[in-house]
Amino acid sequence: MSEQQSTIHYERTSPQIAKITFANPPVNLIAGETVLRLIEIVTELATDPDIQVVLFDSATPDFFYNHFDLAAAADFPASEDPDAVPAWTNLVLELSKAPYITIAAIRGRTRGGGNELALALDLRYASREKAIFGQPEVGSGLLPGGGGSERLPRAIGRDRALEAILTSDDYDADTAERWGWVTRALPDSELDAFVGTVAARLASFDRTSLASAKAQINRASLPPDADLVAAYGEFTHSLTLPGFLTRAAGTQAVVEQAGIDFEYRLGHYIGIANQQR
């Protein structure tokens, strides 16, 4: 697929800095092509001797990386080897351990798989006015599968992770910052300049020192790889369970009534869909 057709735009802004911009309007659902293109880029960067910082942002107003497009779940990359690490799991693991620093500039909604991708990145800076976070799976009869149940408790604590995951509600940037879900929240007008300054500062440092310091912190903070692999298997299994299948029809009725506002206020509508059953 050409760059013009892809949901991912990749730009090398300097020898040391790259930017990955997601655009899958109108609501930035993560599609199979999104995953494949991200895997291609991360694979290329793995052998790049110059890269020190990779920025992630969005070109779609009101949405960062949103949840998986479950209507196109069959398009997600899958291995014929049942013992292989799932492609999505391998992607977030590679990003967490990459010898460069990953930074998210988050505007808009980032939920489900999108939130799990953000949690796999090293630094997360959020627009105070526009960023919204959530793990909506449980409210839909599913389980988180991309690392949310492994990374979120380590970031915000067990009880807050339980609230976020079990209620499937939306959380604003101020709450996310207070809880440790993001590195910090900034006024939207200051977000790009702040992220750019951090990126330029890190790009000026010694590459080996950056990568080694990240590896040290990883040893103290990352969940075991096997836990993420298990979680993805539990997520895919939950797609076949009655809890999801019976809710899917009811949710679709709410979607048809709410239109695009369903994605804008997903946490709110998940509650309505369940209470109307």
MITORVEX-645389 format. One line per 3 residues: number of its first residue (from 1); for each residue y, x, z of N, C-alpha, C. Coordinates in steps of 0.05 Angstrom, whole numbers. Layout:
<sites>
NUM = Y X Z Y X Z Y X Z; ... $
</sites>
This chain:
<sites>
1 = -24 17 0 0 0 0 25 18 0; 44 11 -16 69 27 -18 86 23 7; 104 42 11 123 40 34 139 14 32 $
4 = 146 5 7 162 -19 4 147 -44 13; 120 -44 10 104 -67 17 94 -66 46; 95 -43 58 84 -40 85 101 -53 106 $
7 = 88 -60 129 102 -69 152 114 -46 168; 107 -22 161 117 2 175 133 20 156; 157 27 165 173 46 151 174 72 167 $
10 = 167 94 154 166 120 166 188 138 155; 204 150 173 226 167 164 227 193 180; 230 215 167 233 241 180 263 246 182 $
13 = 275 243 205 304 246 208 312 275 211; 293 292 219 297 321 221 270 334 222; 268 361 220 241 373 222 227 366 248 $
16 = 242 362 270 230 357 296 228 328 303; 241 310 289 243 282 297 234 263 274; 217 244 281 209 223 262 215 196 274 $
19 = 218 176 256 223 149 265 204 130 251; 191 112 267 173 92 257 185 65 262; 192 50 241 205 24 244 187 2 235 $
22 = 183 -18 251 165 -40 246 181 -63 235; 172 -75 213 185 -99 202 164 -117 189; 157 -138 203 139 -159 193 151 -186 199 $
25 = 173 -193 186 187 -218 193 170 -242 186; 175 -264 200 198 -269 217 195 -261 246; 170 -255 256 167 -251 285 151 -226 291 $
28 = 147 -208 272 135 -182 277 107 -183 289; 90 -201 279 62 -201 288 49 -175 278; 31 -163 294 17 -139 286 -7 -147 269 $
31 = -7 -138 244 -28 -144 225 -46 -120 221; -68 -124 207 -86 -102 201 -73 -79 187; -55 -86 168 -41 -65 154 -24 -48 172 $
34 = -12 -61 192 5 -47 211 -11 -25 225; -35 -33 234 -53 -14 248 -61 9 230; -69 2 206 -78 23 187 -56 43 181 $
37 = -31 33 177 -9 51 170 -2 68 194; -2 57 218 4 73 242 -18 94 246; -43 88 240 -64 108 242 -59 130 222 $
40 = -51 123 198 -46 144 178 -24 163 187; -2 152 198 20 168 207 13 186 230; -1 174 250 -9 190 273 -29 212 265 $
43 = -46 207 246 -64 227 236 -49 250 223; -29 243 207 -13 264 194 2 280 214; 13 267 234 29 281 254 12 300 272 $
46 = -13 294 274 -31 310 292 -32 339 284; -27 345 258 -28 373 248 -1 383 240; 20 369 247 47 377 240 57 398 260 $
49 = 64 422 252 72 443 271 100 440 282; 116 422 270 144 421 278 152 396 294; 136 374 292 144 349 304 145 351 335 $
52 = 167 342 347 169 342 376 175 314 387; 188 297 372 195 270 382 190 250 360; 178 227 368 173 205 349 186 180 361 $
55 = 204 168 347 218 144 356 205 119 344; 203 98 360 193 72 351 215 51 354; 221 36 333 240 14 335 232 -8 316 $
58 = 249 -28 314 243 -52 297 266 -59 279; 260 -68 255 281 -77 237 283 -108 236; 267 -121 253 267 -151 253 282 -160 278 $
61 = 305 -174 274 320 -183 296 304 -200 316; 308 -195 341 296 -211 363 267 -205 369; 255 -186 353 227 -179 358 222 -149 355 $
64 = 209 -137 375 200 -109 373 172 -110 361; 152 -99 374 124 -103 365 114 -127 380; 106 -148 366 97 -172 378 66 -171 381 $
67 = 54 -193 387 25 -194 392 9 -193 366; -17 -190 368 -34 -189 344 -32 -216 329; -35 -214 303 -37 -238 286 -66 -247 286 $
70 = -73 -265 305 -101 -273 308 -111 -289 284; -92 -301 269 -100 -316 246 -112 -298 224; -105 -272 226 -115 -252 207 -131 -231 221 $
73 = -145 -239 242 -160 -219 258 -182 -205 241; -192 -219 221 -213 -207 204 -203 -183 188; -176 -181 186 -165 -158 170 -161 -133 187 $
76 = -166 -135 213 -163 -111 230 -185 -91 224; -178 -65 223 -198 -45 217 -220 -45 238; -245 -43 228 -268 -43 246 -289 -24 234 $
79 = -303 -10 252 -323 9 244 -351 -5 243; -368 4 225 -395 -6 224 -412 6 246; -402 27 258 -417 40 280 -410 26 306 $
82 = -429 13 319 -422 -2 344 -414 16 367; -420 42 365 -412 61 386 -385 74 381; -373 69 358 -347 81 352 -325 70 369 $
85 = -305 86 375 -281 76 389 -266 57 371; -259 33 379 -244 15 362 -218 27 352; -211 20 328 -188 33 315 -162 30 331 $
88 = -157 6 342 -133 2 358 -134 18 383; -157 19 396 -160 35 421 -155 64 415; -167 74 393 -163 102 386 -134 108 380 $
91 = -120 89 368 -91 93 362 -75 97 387; -78 79 406 -62 81 431 -70 105 447; -95 113 446 -104 137 460 -91 162 448 $
94 = -91 163 421 -80 186 407 -50 188 413; -36 166 414 -7 167 420 -2 177 448; -18 168 467 -14 176 495 -18 206 498 $
97 = -37 217 483 -44 246 486 -31 264 465; -16 253 447 -4 269 426 13 291 437; 14 315 423 30 337 432 60 335 425 $
100 = 69 310 422 98 305 418 105 282 436; 131 277 439 140 256 457 147 231 441; 136 208 450 141 183 437 161 167 453 $
103 = 180 155 439 202 140 452 205 113 438; 206 91 454 210 65 443 239 56 448; 252 46 428 278 32 431 272 2 427 $
106 = 271 -12 449 260 -39 449 282 -60 449; 283 -75 426 300 -98 424 282 -122 418; 286 -144 432 270 -168 425 244 -169 440 $
109 = 227 -187 431 202 -194 444 181 -172 439; 167 -164 459 145 -145 456 123 -155 475; 102 -166 462 81 -180 478 53 -172 468 $
112 = 34 -177 485 6 -172 477 1 -144 467; -10 -142 443 -15 -116 431 10 -99 428; 33 -112 422 58 -98 420 66 -85 446 $
115 = 63 -101 468 69 -89 494 50 -67 501; 25 -70 493 5 -49 499 11 -23 483; 21 -27 459 30 -3 444 53 10 458 $
118 = 73 -6 467 96 5 481 87 20 506; 68 9 521 58 22 545 44 48 540; 34 52 515 21 77 508 41 98 501 $
121 = 66 91 497 87 110 490 97 123 516; 111 146 512 119 162 535 144 151 549; 164 143 534 189 133 545 196 107 531 $
124 = 204 87 548 210 60 537 238 53 547; 257 51 528 284 43 534 289 15 522; 299 -3 539 300 -31 531 329 -41 531 $
127 = 335 -58 511 361 -73 510 362 -93 533; 382 -90 550 384 -107 574 387 -137 566; 401 -141 544 406 -169 535 383 -181 518 $
130 = 368 -163 504 351 -174 483 321 -169 486; 313 -150 504 285 -144 506 271 -164 525; 247 -172 517 230 -190 532 201 -180 530 $
133 = 187 -182 553 160 -170 554 140 -191 564; 114 -188 555 94 -206 565 66 -198 555; 46 -207 571 18 -204 563 7 -233 563 $
136 = 7 -247 540 2 -276 540 -28 -283 537; -46 -264 538 -74 -270 530 -87 -290 548; -86 -287 574 -101 -304 593 -93 -333 589 $
139 = -67 -338 585 -58 -365 581 -69 -378 556; -79 -361 538 -91 -371 513 -122 -371 514; -133 -364 538 -162 -363 541 -174 -337 532 $
142 = -157 -316 530 -166 -290 521 -163 -269 543; -169 -244 537 -166 -222 555 -149 -200 541; -132 -186 556 -119 -163 543 -140 -143 533 $
145 = -134 -131 510 -154 -113 499 -143 -86 489; -117 -82 491 -106 -58 480 -95 -38 501; -103 -42 526 -94 -24 547 -76 -36 567 $
148 = -68 -61 563 -49 -74 582 -61 -76 610; -86 -83 613 -98 -86 639 -104 -59 652; -103 -38 636 -108 -11 647 -81 4 653 $
151 = -61 0 636 -36 15 639 -16 0 657; -15 -27 654 6 -41 669 3 -38 699; -21 -40 711 -23 -36 740 -14 -8 749 $
154 = -18 12 732 -9 39 739 21 41 738; 33 25 721 63 26 718 77 9 739; 67 -15 745 83 -33 761 68 -42 787 $
157 = 43 -33 791 28 -40 814 9 -63 809; -11 -65 826 -32 -85 821 -22 -114 823; -6 -120 843 2 -148 847 20 -158 825 $
160 = 39 -141 817 57 -149 795 42 -150 768; 23 -132 764 7 -134 740 -10 -159 739; -20 -167 763 -35 -192 764 -17 -216 757 $
163 = 7 -216 768 25 -238 762 31 -239 732; 38 -216 720 46 -216 692 23 -224 674; -1 -213 680 -24 -219 662 -35 -247 667 $
166 = -37 -255 692 -50 -281 698 -31 -304 690; -5 -302 695 13 -324 688 19 -324 658; 16 -302 644 22 -300 615 51 -307 609 $
169 = 69 -303 628 97 -311 625 113 -288 612; 138 -294 605 157 -274 594 174 -262 616; 180 -237 613 196 -222 633 220 -209 619 $
172 = 243 -211 631 267 -199 619 269 -170 625; 288 -156 612 290 -127 615 298 -118 643; 315 -134 657 323 -127 684 298 -126 702 $
175 = 281 -146 700 257 -147 716 239 -124 708; 236 -119 682 219 -97 672 228 -70 683; 254 -66 683 265 -41 694 260 -39 724 $
178 = 265 -60 739 261 -60 768 232 -54 776; 214 -65 760 186 -62 766 174 -36 756; 187 -22 737 176 2 726 161 -2 700 $
181 = 164 -26 689 151 -32 663 163 -16 641; 189 -11 643 203 6 623 217 29 638; 223 50 623 236 73 634 264 66 645 $
184 = 279 52 630 304 40 639 314 20 619; 331 1 629 344 -18 612 374 -10 609; 384 -15 585 411 -7 578 426 -30 564 $
187 = 452 -31 567 467 -50 550 460 -46 521; 456 -68 507 447 -66 479 466 -49 462; 491 -49 467 510 -33 452 507 -3 456 $
190 = 493 4 478 490 33 485 462 43 478; 443 25 471 415 33 469 411 54 448; 420 50 424 414 69 402 426 97 408 $
193 = 450 98 418 463 124 423 448 138 446; 439 123 466 425 136 488 399 147 479; 383 131 464 357 140 454 361 164 435 $
196 = 382 163 418 387 186 401 393 211 416; 408 209 437 415 232 454 391 244 467; 374 227 478 349 237 491 331 250 470 $
199 = 328 238 447 312 250 426 322 277 417; 348 279 413 360 305 405 357 326 426; 359 318 451 356 337 473 327 348 474 $
202 = 308 330 472 280 338 473 273 355 449; 284 348 426 278 363 401 289 392 402; 308 397 420 319 424 423 303 441 442 $
205 = 284 429 457 269 444 476 245 458 463; 232 475 478 208 489 468 185 469 464; 173 469 441 152 449 435 128 452 453 $
208 = 119 476 458 96 481 475 101 472 503; 124 477 513 131 468 541 130 437 543; 142 424 523 142 395 523 113 384 523 $
211 = 97 394 505 70 384 502 53 390 527; 57 413 539 42 421 562 50 405 587; 76 400 590 85 383 612 74 355 610 $
214 = 74 344 585 63 317 581 34 317 588; 19 337 580 -10 339 586 -15 340 616; 2 354 631 0 355 660 3 327 672 $
217 = 24 313 663 30 286 674 8 267 666; -3 270 642 -25 253 633 -49 256 652; -55 280 661 -78 284 679 -75 267 705 $
220 = -51 263 713 -46 249 738 -42 219 734; -39 209 709 -30 182 706 -45 164 687; -60 176 667 -72 159 647 -99 147 657 $
223 = -105 122 648 -131 111 654 -153 124 639; -178 122 648 -200 134 632 -202 121 605; -209 137 585 -212 127 558 -233 104 557 $
226 = -254 108 572 -276 88 571 -267 61 580; -247 60 598 -238 34 607 -223 19 585; -208 33 568 -195 20 545 -215 11 525 $
229 = -236 27 520 -257 19 501 -270 -7 511; -277 -8 537 -290 -31 548 -272 -56 546; -246 -52 551 -227 -75 550 -225 -86 522 $
232 = -225 -69 502 -224 -80 474 -249 -96 468; -272 -87 477 -296 -102 473 -295 -129 487; -284 -130 511 -281 -155 525 -261 -174 512 $
235 = -240 -162 500 -221 -178 485 -234 -191 461; -248 -176 445 -261 -187 421 -282 -208 428; -296 -203 450 -316 -223 459 -302 -249 467 $
238 = -278 -247 480 -264 -271 489 -255 -288 466; -252 -277 442 -245 -292 418 -266 -313 411; -291 -309 421 -313 -327 415 -319 -347 437 $
241 = -305 -346 459 -311 -362 483 -298 -390 481; -310 -410 494 -298 -437 494 -270 -438 505; -264 -421 525 -237 -421 537 -215 -417 516 $
244 = -220 -399 497 -201 -394 476 -203 -415 454; -227 -421 446 -231 -439 423 -220 -467 429; -224 -477 453 -213 -503 460 -183 -504 462 $
247 = -172 -481 470 -143 -480 473 -129 -475 446; -143 -463 427 -131 -456 402 -121 -481 387; -136 -502 388 -128 -527 374 -103 -539 387 $
250 = -103 -540 414 -80 -550 428 -55 -534 424; -59 -508 424 -36 -490 419 -25 -494 391; -43 -498 372 -33 -501 344 -16 -526 342 $
253 = -23 -547 357 -7 -572 356 21 -566 367; 22 -550 389 48 -543 400 64 -526 381; 51 -508 367 64 -490 347 76 -507 325 $
256 = 61 -527 315 71 -544 294 96 -560 302; 96 -567 328 119 -582 338 143 -564 343; 138 -541 355 160 -523 363 171 -506 341 $
259 = 154 -500 320 163 -482 299 166 -453 309; 186 -439 298 190 -411 305 198 -408 334; 209 -429 346 216 -427 375 192 -421 392 $
262 = 168 -427 383 144 -421 398 143 -391 404; 149 -374 384 149 -345 388 172 -336 405; 195 -349 403 218 -341 419 213 -347 448 $
265 = 199 -368 455 194 -375 483 164 -379 488; 149 -358 480 120 -360 481 109 -366 509; 119 -352 530 110 -358 557 114 -387 565 $
268 = 136 -398 558 142 -426 564 122 -445 550; 117 -440 524 100 -458 509 71 -455 516; 62 -432 524 35 -429 534 29 -447 557 $
271 = 49 -448 576 46 -466 599 44 -495 590; 61 -503 571 61 -531 561 34 -537 548; 24 -519 531 -1 -524 517 -24 -528 536 $
274 = -25 -513 558 -46 -516 577 -43 -541 594; -19 -548 601 -15 -571 618 -19 -597 603; -17 -596 577 -22 -620 561 -51 -625 554 $
277 = -68 -607 561 -97 -610 555 -109 -633 571 $
</sites>
